[in-house]
């Protein structure tokens, strides 16, 4: 009989692997909507992959990235203006520091934090390099369950004099700060010391509304509500108060949503695969009767501000299901090219599950909105016809007669799209399906065109 002995080292390795896996599951994309960006440690943030974008913003603002902000005149203020929306669309992956993860973090781990904090040893002008002695150096401190978290920072990388003023205010009363940093040490008592890369004050509802008013040029659409300006990237009480609207609502069948993606971050066909993969995860086979289409989204109005596009795309009375907010969509329109995937035939519960699955698995995904074809922007911008029909375990690729005739005339291999999806293996069968209604409309339009052409010919 063979007996396998498990020694202390094997047990320790298993524990370490379990801990690493737990931290991996706790990691998520860090994005933040700041009212003020108070500190950006340019030399250290450059070590992150996403630091290239921050360095580019600094160069665009005319900063010397090797010199602290305080000696560079007005350039730091311009840098803050440029970099604020950048942090809203970042894709840095970090462990969220909370009571559940605090006991598992270790030195060198990238963590995100948000909490009401006090400042100790508020910086004095002129701002000096830290001494390395905590009792002398400025730092932020807050509780994480039974533990203490200490955020140390180099005050030379405070962005403006206002940031310094804010820290002095935090010395008198707790203020909420949000940010990103690296775990420098964990004491025997479990207290966590974090070296800050970036931090600032999360944007509030009132600040978001005021910012929208400055940017918009059109009257607000009907149904625009206070909730549409919540800071969905914040973990503060405000964000919890105005959570996703789907929570706690009843099930309504056969609704459509549009999922929005950063088109610059995806390859051709990737959105189709990502959406159908997650649909197959969250919607049971016996409930599947769904349509899906993907298209680029062009907000290209004549002189219309992105803030107005966002408001008119999201507002309706009664309110639409949505995870996006006016500030969030405004930033996306201004910062990247967007693609849209419409999914029809979902219940509210399924829409919520699909949103959660997409947010967890797809970094290019930014949120969803219920589709209402009575809204002019939805009718004009979103795909008009389904490209896919999911029925049970079968995927059907939708075509129209005119599209099929064009493909055949161009010598397209009609089996190739079917074979590609069969190889992916998400569905038991993949077939073509004709959109009879669309074919009939195209046939009628073609007949009218031919008739008009004939009538225009000389006798």
C-alpha positions as CSV (number, residue, x, y, z in Angstrom):
1,X,0.0,0.0,0.0
2,X,1.3,3.4,-1.0
3,X,1.0,6.2,1.5
4,X,1.5,9.8,0.4
5,X,2.8,12.0,3.2
6,X,2.0,15.7,3.2
7,X,4.6,17.7,5.1
8,X,4.5,21.2,6.6
9,X,6.0,22.7,3.4
10,X,3.3,21.2,1.2
11,X,0.6,22.5,3.5
12,X,2.2,25.9,3.5
13,X,2.4,25.9,-0.3
14,X,-1.3,24.9,-0.5
15,X,-2.2,27.8,1.9
16,X,-0.1,30.3,-0.2
17,X,-1.8,29.1,-3.4
18,X,-5.2,29.4,-1.8
19,X,-4.4,32.9,-0.6
20,X,-3.1,33.9,-4.0
21,X,-6.3,32.6,-5.7
22,X,-8.4,34.5,-3.2
23,X,-6.6,37.8,-3.9
24,X,-6.9,37.1,-7.6
25,X,-10.7,36.8,-7.3
26,X,-10.7,40.0,-5.2
27,X,-9.0,41.9,-7.9
28,X,-11.0,44.2,-10.1
29,X,-10.6,47.0,-12.5
30,X,-9.9,50.3,-10.7
31,X,-11.5,53.4,-12.0
32,X,-12.4,56.6,-10.2
33,X,-14.4,59.8,-10.8
34,X,-12.6,62.5,-8.9
35,X,-13.8,65.9,-7.9
36,X,-10.2,66.7,-7.2
37,X,-7.0,64.7,-8.1
38,X,-4.8,65.6,-5.1
39,X,-1.7,63.5,-5.6
40,X,-0.1,61.8,-8.6
41,X,3.3,60.3,-7.9
42,X,4.6,60.5,-11.5
43,X,7.9,58.6,-11.0
44,X,6.2,55.6,-9.3
45,X,3.0,55.5,-11.3
46,X,5.1,55.2,-14.4
47,X,5.9,51.6,-13.3
48,X,2.3,50.6,-14.0
49,X,1.3,49.6,-17.6
50,X,-1.3,52.3,-17.5
51,X,1.3,54.9,-16.4
52,X,2.2,55.6,-20.0
53,X,-1.1,57.4,-20.4
54,X,-0.5,59.5,-17.3
55,X,3.0,60.4,-18.5
56,X,1.5,61.4,-21.9
57,X,-1.0,63.6,-20.1
58,X,1.8,65.3,-18.1
59,X,3.8,66.0,-21.3
60,X,0.6,67.4,-23.0
61,X,0.2,69.7,-20.0
62,X,3.8,70.9,-20.4
63,X,5.1,69.2,-17.2
64,X,8.7,68.1,-16.6
65,X,7.9,64.6,-15.2
66,X,11.2,64.5,-13.3
67,X,10.4,67.6,-11.2
68,X,7.7,68.0,-8.5
69,X,4.5,69.9,-9.3
70,X,5.0,72.8,-6.9
71,X,7.8,74.4,-8.9
72,X,6.1,74.2,-12.3
73,X,3.7,77.1,-12.3
74,X,0.3,76.6,-13.9
75,X,1.1,73.4,-15.7
76,X,0.0,71.1,-12.8
77,X,-3.5,72.6,-13.0
78,X,-3.7,71.8,-16.7
79,X,-2.4,68.3,-16.0
80,X,-5.2,67.7,-13.4
81,X,-7.8,68.8,-16.0
82,X,-6.5,66.3,-18.6
83,X,-5.9,63.4,-16.2
84,X,-9.2,63.5,-14.3
85,X,-11.3,61.8,-17.1
86,X,-8.4,59.4,-17.8
87,X,-8.8,57.8,-14.4
88,X,-12.5,57.2,-15.2
89,X,-11.6,54.8,-18.0
90,X,-8.5,53.2,-16.6
91,X,-8.1,49.4,-16.6
92,X,-5.5,49.0,-13.8
93,X,-6.4,45.8,-11.8
94,X,-6.1,46.1,-8.1
95,X,-7.3,44.4,-4.9
96,X,-10.0,46.5,-3.2
97,X,-9.0,47.1,0.4
98,X,-11.8,46.1,2.7
99,X,-12.5,44.1,5.8
100,X,-12.6,40.9,3.8
101,X,-9.3,41.4,2.0
102,X,-7.3,43.3,4.7
103,X,-6.2,40.1,6.4
104,X,-4.8,38.7,3.1
105,X,-2.8,41.5,1.6
106,X,0.9,41.4,1.4
107,X,3.9,43.6,0.6
108,X,4.1,44.7,-3.0
109,X,0.3,44.2,-3.7
110,X,-1.5,46.9,-5.7
111,X,-4.6,47.9,-3.8
112,X,-7.4,50.4,-4.2
113,X,-8.9,52.2,-1.3
114,X,-11.8,54.5,-0.4
115,X,-12.8,55.7,3.0
116,X,-13.2,58.6,5.3
117,X,-9.7,59.4,6.6
118,X,-7.8,61.7,8.8
119,X,-4.5,63.3,7.9
120,X,-1.6,63.2,10.4
121,X,1.4,65.6,10.1
122,X,-0.3,67.7,7.4
123,X,2.4,68.9,4.9
124,X,4.1,72.3,5.4
125,X,5.3,74.7,2.8
126,X,7.8,74.3,1.2
127,X,6.9,70.7,0.6
128,X,9.8,68.4,1.4
129,X,10.8,64.8,0.7
130,X,9.5,62.3,3.3
131,X,12.0,61.3,6.0
132,X,10.8,57.7,6.3
133,X,9.8,58.3,9.9
134,X,6.0,57.9,10.2
135,X,5.8,60.1,13.3
136,X,7.2,63.0,11.2
137,X,5.9,62.4,7.7
138,X,2.4,63.3,6.4
139,X,0.1,60.4,6.1
140,X,-3.6,59.4,5.9
141,X,-5.0,56.9,8.4
142,X,-8.3,55.0,8.6
143,X,-9.8,51.8,9.9
144,X,-10.4,48.6,8.0
145,X,-12.4,46.4,10.4
146,X,-10.1,45.9,13.4
147,X,-7.0,46.9,11.4
148,X,-5.5,50.3,10.7
149,X,-4.5,51.4,7.2
150,X,-1.9,54.1,6.8
151,X,-1.5,55.8,3.4
152,X,2.0,57.4,3.1
153,X,2.7,59.8,0.3
154,X,5.4,62.1,-1.0
155,X,4.0,65.6,-0.6
156,X,6.1,67.0,-3.4
157,X,3.7,65.2,-5.8
158,X,0.6,67.0,-4.5
159,X,-0.9,68.5,-7.6
160,X,-2.0,71.9,-6.4
161,X,-2.0,74.2,-3.3
162,X,-5.7,73.3,-2.9
163,X,-4.7,69.7,-2.4
164,X,-2.5,70.7,0.5
165,X,-5.4,72.8,1.9
166,X,-7.6,69.7,1.7
167,X,-5.2,67.7,3.7
168,X,-5.0,70.3,6.4
169,X,-8.8,70.2,6.6
170,X,-8.6,66.4,6.9
171,X,-6.4,66.9,9.9
172,X,-9.4,68.5,11.6
173,X,-12.2,66.2,10.5
174,X,-12.4,63.0,8.4
175,X,-12.7,63.4,4.7
176,X,-13.3,60.7,2.0
177,X,-10.4,60.0,-0.2
178,X,-10.2,57.4,-3.0
179,X,-7.0,56.1,-4.6
180,X,-4.5,53.5,-5.6
181,X,-1.3,52.4,-3.9
182,X,1.2,49.6,-3.2
183,X,1.3,47.7,0.1
184,X,4.6,48.7,1.7
185,X,4.3,46.5,4.8
186,X,2.0,44.6,7.1
187,X,2.8,44.7,10.8
188,X,2.6,41.9,13.2
189,X,-0.6,43.4,14.5
190,X,-2.0,43.3,11.0
191,X,-1.8,47.1,10.4
192,X,-1.3,47.9,6.7
193,X,1.0,50.6,5.4
194,X,0.3,51.7,1.8
195,X,2.5,53.9,-0.4
196,X,0.2,56.1,-2.5
197,X,0.4,56.3,-6.2
198,X,-2.7,58.5,-6.7
199,X,-5.5,59.8,-4.5
200,X,-8.2,62.4,-4.5
201,X,-11.7,63.3,-3.4
202,X,-14.6,61.3,-5.1
203,X,-17.0,63.4,-7.1
204,X,-20.3,64.2,-5.4
205,X,-23.8,64.4,-6.9
206,X,-23.8,68.2,-6.6
207,X,-20.4,68.5,-8.3
208,X,-21.5,66.2,-11.1
209,X,-24.7,68.1,-11.7
210,X,-22.8,71.4,-11.8
211,X,-20.2,70.0,-14.2
212,X,-23.0,68.8,-16.5
213,X,-24.6,72.3,-16.5
214,X,-21.3,73.9,-17.5
215,X,-20.9,71.5,-20.4
216,X,-24.4,71.2,-21.8
217,X,-25.9,73.6,-24.3
218,X,-29.4,72.0,-24.7
219,X,-32.3,72.0,-22.2
220,X,-32.4,68.9,-20.0
221,X,-34.5,66.1,-21.5
222,X,-37.7,64.9,-19.6
223,X,-36.9,62.3,-17.0
224,X,-33.4,63.4,-16.2
225,X,-33.1,62.7,-12.4
226,X,-30.7,63.3,-9.6
227,X,-29.9,59.5,-9.7
228,X,-28.5,60.0,-13.2
229,X,-25.5,61.9,-11.7
230,X,-24.5,59.4,-9.0
231,X,-20.8,58.5,-8.8
232,X,-21.1,54.8,-9.9
233,X,-17.3,54.4,-9.6
234,X,-17.4,55.3,-5.9
235,X,-17.9,53.0,-3.0
236,X,-19.0,55.7,-0.7
237,X,-22.5,55.8,1.0
238,X,-23.7,58.0,-1.9
239,X,-23.0,55.3,-4.4
240,X,-24.7,52.7,-2.2
241,X,-27.8,54.9,-1.9
242,X,-28.2,55.2,-5.6
243,X,-27.3,51.6,-6.7
244,X,-28.3,49.9,-10.0
245,X,-32.0,50.4,-10.6
246,X,-32.6,46.7,-11.4
247,X,-32.2,45.7,-7.7
248,X,-35.5,44.7,-6.2
249,X,-37.6,45.2,-9.2
250,X,-40.0,42.6,-10.7
251,X,-39.3,40.5,-13.7
252,X,-40.5,41.9,-17.1
253,X,-39.9,39.7,-20.1
254,X,-38.9,40.8,-23.6
255,X,-37.0,43.9,-22.9
256,X,-33.9,45.1,-24.8
257,X,-30.7,46.5,-23.5
258,X,-27.6,48.0,-25.2
259,X,-24.2,47.2,-23.8
260,X,-21.4,49.7,-24.5
261,X,-17.8,48.9,-25.2
262,X,-14.5,50.8,-25.9
263,X,-14.2,49.9,-29.6
264,X,-10.5,50.8,-29.6
265,X,-9.8,47.9,-27.2
266,X,-11.4,45.1,-29.1
267,X,-10.6,43.0,-32.2
268,X,-13.2,42.3,-35.0
269,X,-15.8,39.9,-33.8
270,X,-14.6,40.0,-30.2
271,X,-17.7,41.8,-28.8
272,X,-20.0,39.2,-30.5
273,X,-18.1,36.4,-28.8
274,X,-17.8,38.1,-25.4
275,X,-21.6,38.9,-25.3
276,X,-22.8,35.5,-26.5
277,X,-20.4,33.8,-24.1
278,X,-21.8,35.6,-21.1
279,X,-25.4,35.2,-22.4
280,X,-24.8,31.5,-22.5
281,X,-23.6,31.7,-18.8
282,X,-26.4,33.7,-17.3
283,X,-29.5,32.8,-19.3
284,X,-30.7,29.2,-18.9
285,X,-31.2,27.3,-22.1
286,X,-34.9,26.8,-21.6
287,X,-35.4,30.6,-21.3
288,X,-33.4,31.6,-24.3
289,X,-35.2,33.4,-27.1
290,X,-32.8,36.3,-27.6
291,X,-31.8,38.6,-30.4
292,X,-28.4,40.3,-30.6
293,X,-26.6,42.8,-32.9
294,X,-23.3,44.7,-32.8
295,X,-22.4,48.1,-34.4
296,X,-20.2,51.1,-34.0
297,X,-21.8,54.0,-32.1
298,X,-21.4,57.4,-33.6
299,X,-22.2,60.5,-31.4
300,X,-21.7,62.9,-34.3
301,X,-24.1,65.8,-33.8
302,X,-23.5,69.2,-35.2
303,X,-22.2,71.2,-32.3
304,X,-24.0,69.1,-29.7
305,X,-22.0,68.7,-26.5
306,X,-21.1,65.1,-25.3
307,X,-22.9,66.0,-22.0
308,X,-26.1,66.6,-24.0
309,X,-25.7,63.4,-26.0
310,X,-25.3,61.5,-22.7
311,X,-28.3,63.1,-21.0
312,X,-30.6,62.5,-24.0
313,X,-29.4,58.9,-24.4
314,X,-30.1,58.0,-20.8
315,X,-33.1,60.0,-19.7
316,X,-36.7,59.0,-19.9
317,X,-39.9,59.1,-17.8
318,X,-40.3,56.5,-16.3
319,X,-36.6,55.9,-15.9
320,X,-34.7,53.4,-18.0
321,X,-32.8,50.4,-16.6
322,X,-29.2,51.5,-16.7
323,X,-25.8,51.2,-15.0
324,X,-24.4,54.2,-16.8
325,X,-24.7,57.8,-15.5
326,X,-24.6,61.1,-17.4
327,X,-21.0,61.9,-16.1
328,X,-19.8,58.4,-17.0
329,X,-21.2,58.3,-20.5
330,X,-20.1,61.9,-21.1
331,X,-16.5,60.8,-20.3
332,X,-16.8,57.8,-22.6
333,X,-18.0,59.8,-25.5
334,X,-15.2,62.3,-25.1
335,X,-12.4,59.7,-24.6
336,X,-12.9,56.8,-26.9
337,X,-14.8,55.3,-29.8
338,X,-17.8,53.3,-28.6
339,X,-19.4,50.1,-29.9
340,X,-22.9,48.9,-29.0
341,X,-24.3,45.4,-28.6
342,X,-28.1,45.2,-28.4
343,X,-29.6,42.2,-26.6
344,X,-33.3,41.7,-26.8
345,X,-35.6,39.3,-24.9
346,X,-34.1,39.7,-21.4
347,X,-35.9,39.9,-18.1
348,X,-34.7,42.5,-15.6
349,X,-33.0,39.8,-13.5
350,X,-31.2,38.5,-16.6
351,X,-30.1,41.9,-17.6
352,X,-28.7,42.5,-14.1
353,X,-26.9,39.2,-14.3
354,X,-25.5,39.8,-17.7
355,X,-24.2,43.3,-16.7
356,X,-22.5,41.7,-13.6
357,X,-20.9,39.0,-15.8
358,X,-19.7,41.4,-18.4
359,X,-18.2,43.8,-15.8
360,X,-16.3,40.9,-14.2
361,X,-15.0,39.3,-17.4
362,X,-14.6,41.9,-20.2
363,X,-12.3,44.9,-19.6
364,X,-13.6,46.8,-22.7
365,X,-17.2,46.8,-21.3
366,X,-18.5,50.0,-19.7
367,X,-22.2,49.5,-18.9
368,X,-25.7,49.1,-20.2
369,X,-28.9,51.0,-20.9
370,X,-32.4,49.8,-21.6
371,X,-33.3,50.3,-25.3
372,X,-36.4,52.5,-26.1
373,X,-36.9,53.0,-29.8
374,X,-39.2,55.9,-29.1
375,X,-36.2,57.9,-28.0
376,X,-34.7,59.6,-31.1
377,X,-31.1,58.9,-30.2
378,X,-31.8,55.2,-29.6
379,X,-33.7,54.9,-32.9
380,X,-30.9,56.7,-34.9
381,X,-27.8,55.2,-33.3
382,X,-28.6,51.6,-32.3
383,X,-28.6,48.6,-34.7
384,X,-31.9,48.2,-36.4
385,X,-31.8,44.5,-37.1
386,X,-30.6,41.4,-35.2
387,X,-27.6,39.6,-36.4
388,X,-28.0,36.6,-34.1
389,X,-31.0,34.7,-32.7
390,X,-30.3,32.5,-29.7
391,X,-33.0,29.8,-29.2
392,X,-32.4,27.3,-26.5
393,X,-29.0,25.7,-27.3
394,X,-29.1,26.8,-30.9
395,X,-27.4,29.9,-32.4
396,X,-29.0,31.2,-35.6
397,X,-27.1,33.7,-37.8
398,X,-29.8,36.1,-39.2
399,X,-29.8,37.1,-42.9
400,X,-32.0,38.9,-45.3
401,X,-32.7,38.0,-48.9
402,X,-30.9,41.1,-50.2
403,X,-27.9,40.4,-48.0
404,X,-27.8,36.8,-49.0
405,X,-27.9,37.7,-52.7
406,X,-25.1,40.2,-52.3
407,X,-22.9,37.7,-50.5
408,X,-23.5,35.1,-53.2
409,X,-22.8,37.6,-55.9
410,X,-19.5,38.4,-54.2
411,X,-18.5,34.7,-54.0
412,X,-18.7,34.6,-50.2
413,X,-18.5,31.2,-48.5
414,X,-21.8,30.9,-46.7
415,X,-20.6,28.0,-44.6
416,X,-17.6,29.9,-43.2
417,X,-19.5,31.9,-40.5
418,X,-21.3,28.8,-39.4
419,X,-18.1,26.8,-39.2
420,X,-16.4,29.6,-37.1
421,X,-19.1,29.5,-34.5
422,X,-19.3,25.7,-34.5
423,X,-15.6,25.6,-33.7
424,X,-16.0,28.0,-30.8
425,X,-18.4,25.5,-29.3
426,X,-20.8,27.7,-27.3
427,X,-23.9,26.2,-28.8
428,X,-25.0,22.7,-29.8
429,X,-26.0,23.8,-33.3
430,X,-25.4,26.8,-35.5
431,X,-27.7,27.5,-38.5
432,X,-28.8,30.3,-40.8
433,X,-32.2,32.0,-40.2
434,X,-33.9,34.4,-42.6
435,X,-35.4,37.6,-41.3
436,X,-38.6,37.3,-43.3
437,X,-39.9,40.7,-42.3
438,X,-36.7,42.5,-43.3
439,X,-36.6,40.5,-46.6
440,X,-40.2,41.6,-47.4
441,X,-39.3,45.2,-46.8
442,X,-36.2,45.0,-49.0
443,X,-38.2,43.3,-51.7
444,X,-40.8,46.0,-51.6
445,X,-38.1,48.7,-51.7
446,X,-36.4,47.0,-54.6
447,X,-39.7,46.8,-56.5
448,X,-40.4,50.5,-55.9
449,X,-36.9,51.4,-57.1
450,X,-37.3,49.3,-60.3
451,X,-40.7,50.8,-60.9
452,X,-39.3,54.3,-60.5
453,X,-36.4,53.5,-62.8
454,X,-38.7,52.2,-65.5
455,X,-41.0,55.2,-65.3
456,X,-38.0,57.4,-65.7
457,X,-36.9,55.8,-69.0
458,X,-37.8,57.6,-72.2
459,X,-40.6,56.0,-74.3
